């Protein structure tokens, strides 16, 4: 859909996918994009490299400025809510840079100790985390990092130039009933397995570790225990379950947003999207 919009409105795509940024992770992250369409912010680092929302924001804003300067329409596409929010509704925490010294020590803490640290430092933030984030060491470390940074300095919101304030934003969310989406997801999983996902994972493991940031993601992490007692079928079932849960979290995330158009893709939706985007585009 984004590709069709880019062709119709002289646009260029900017990925807002937190896993398609990694090179070599093609099948599992779904880089089966239209061959004639350039998508920015894809394949920009290796799976063993860390990448923050703040880094994404700065690079994405550069792309947006460049696209606009050439008289084209920037179209962000992808389901990572924090990446999208970093552009259209930035928070003061996006300006907090990674503390490499702090991360060096925290990365050696077991999960339970990270949870305890955040709970003692900022009980309110810990209480508001969903179950997935509570069990994600990278997210816990970032929350601790943010809390300590805000305690140490008085952070301010990014400047207008840094935040993307002033951009005219049209936010569209393609959705559908869960029963419809789950069937599409399960079919997509089967297709990715047939396309050679396991071969891709084996190739990645010749260079990278399961603990690397890029490998800790859907379609990959579920196969980490394949040779440790888990059967192939168990891994696939876990993958499907994780994907279904991710859809639920995405829906919850976007339902909290304001000024957002929801489009049901279980119906004939292409003409509807073109129509409402055209009305917005003709006003800017």
Secondary structure, 3 states (H helix, E strand, C coil): CHHHHHHHCCEEEEECCCCCCECCCCCCCCCCCCCCCCEECCCCECCCCCCCHHHHHHHHHHHHHHHHHCCCEEEEECCCHHHHHHHHCCCHHHHCCCCHHHHHHHCCCCHHHHHHHHHHHCHHHHHHCCHHHHCCHHHHHHHHHHHHHHHHCCCCCCCHHHHCCCCCCCEEEEECCHHHHHHHHHHHHHHHHHCCHHHHHHHHCCCCCCCCHHHCCCCCHHHCCCCCCCCHHHHHHHHHHHHHHHHHHHHHHHHCCCCEEEEECCCCCHHHHHHHHHHHHCCC
